[in-house]
Amino acid sequence: MNKQRYLLDYTLRLADDALIIGHRLSEWCGHGPVLEQDIALTNTSLDHLGRARTLYQYAAEQFNRLPQGEKKNAFTSVAIQNLVASGENLGEDDLAYLRDGWDFRNMLLLEQPNIDWAYTIARSFFYDTFNYFFFQHLAGCKDESLAAVAEKSLKEVTYHLRWSSEWVVRLGDGTSESHQRMQHAVNELWAYTGELFVMNDTDKIMLQEGTGVDIEAIKPLWMQRVSAVFEEATINTPTGTWMQQGGKEGRHTEQLGYILAELQFMQRAYPGMAW
């Protein structure tokens, strides 16, 4: 791939991450344990979805500037291939609603289901901690569009991390049942945290270009923050766990299929539908 394709892949991955976690958190709307937290989590979901929109818009601009030959081979989705063949430009909605599961590059952690409140908190805490350090570094990148997204997102992520950290402590250092549920959620989701710090070809090229983030350098910062919160929450950090990965290359768990079946239904059933 050329540098433009790597930038497109990088932007799409960030957009996919935001879309999938935003959708997962939105599933709690109307089902939160208390009204205040229901609203808080719904607002957090909207923060992620807002970032996804901005990134998909930027990704669509990059895609539309590609040579026609590269456009045809960019995605496996027949729906998108038909749009490309007809000479139409893609928009943010096309990238969100018309790509197939193997075209998505989100991390596996984010597509894991909301088993209970503790699972949702653990998943958010792991991702929020990563985002806190990631966007700090991305805000200084050479790409003005990504830097602007990072600067805006950092303000939101700072709140997200404070909120999820407080809930980890509240559940971990709460009742015996809440502690057990929090520890179980951490144990189950820990295997998906390794992918946060896997540098694939896209990460390496973007880092060389001054656009990407050295996510391997973020890991000790992430680990330090996570360990500090776990200590306060009396939660044990899992050890010796084999780490799952593959989402960045389009290899996903079955959970993504369920998400896309719900998320993309309207656009797939009624192509071109708009409000």
Sequence and secondary structure as in RCSB ss.txt:
>XXXX:A:sequence
MNKQRYLLDYTLRLADDALIIGHRLSEWCGHGPVLEQDIALTNTSLDHLGRARTLYQYAAEQFNRLPQGEKKNAF
TSVAIQNLVASGENLGEDDLAYLRDGWDFRNMLLLEQPNIDWAYTIARSFFYDTFNYFFFQHLAGCKDESLAAVA
EKSLKEVTYHLRWSSEWVVRLGDGTSESHQRMQHAVNELWAYTGELFVMNDTDKIMLQEGTGVDIEAIKPLWMQR
VSAVFEEATINTPTGTWMQQGGKEGRHTEQLGYILAELQFMQRAYPGMAW
>XXXX:A:secstr
  HHHHHHHHHHHHHHHHHHHHHHHHTTTTT SSHHHHHHHHHHHHHHHHHHHHHHHHHHHHHHTS HHHHHTT 
  HHHHHHHHTT    HHHHHHSS GGG    HHHHS   SHHHHHHHHHHHHHHHHHHHHHHTTSS HHHHHHH
HHHHHHHHHHHHHHHHHHHHHHTS HHHHHHHHHHHHHHGGGSGGGG   HHHHHHHHTTSS  HHHHHHHHHHH
HHHHHHHHT     S      GGGT   HHHHHHHHHHSHHHHHSTT   
